Amino acid sequence: MDGTQQAPAPPPAAVPPPAAPMPPPVPMQKERPTGVTILAVLYMIGGISVLIGGFLINIILGDLLGSLSTIPGADVDAGLPMMCWIVFIVIALFYFLIAFGLLKGQKWARTLAIIFAIIGLINIPIGTIISIIILIYLFKPEVKAYFQ
């Protein structure tokens, strides 16, 4: 022997057992304010009302134009009721789109609801009051936070 002693080998380090895989983080569920649900239902009712109103106007306008067409020399556009009906359908679709967007917490739905409420300000006096209430509600901090 050459006089050097070999140090004893250290005991093998205990290897910790593999850690259990971490579950994926659960996204925090936003609690929908009750007022947003009520507003969405009101937009759905509004969309149905626009469809019914458009249908009735289409019928009345069609009857009126039909009776005017019997007058000699009357220039009547028979496509006018259908064009009006299409406009009402498009408006109703916007109402339904806003309603479903509000329920899902979509930021664009809040923006469209604000735009519709601003337009509704010209419906004096009841529409103005309702639109003011909607605008105040949509700008509350907890409601804004829901749509972030």
Helices and strands as residue ranges (DSSP letters): H 34-68, H 80-104, H 107-120, H 126-138, H 141-146
